């Protein structure tokens, strides 16, 4: 179980660092407001992989805690 937690944690860190920033709080400092852009192609795949990896990580942590 510890191996699953370790692998998913490292993978989750890598996936989060690979994602493109959308601007976030920078919108407040600029004069033009940007509308949210729908994720397509590789960005959508990366986003989905990040969500799935986070679910595996949280599930493994809970299972390890309960065992």
Secondary structure, DSSP 8 states (H G I E B T S, - for coil): -HHHHHHHHHHHHHHHHHS----GGGGGTSSS--------THHHHHHHHHHHHHHHHHHHHHHHHH-
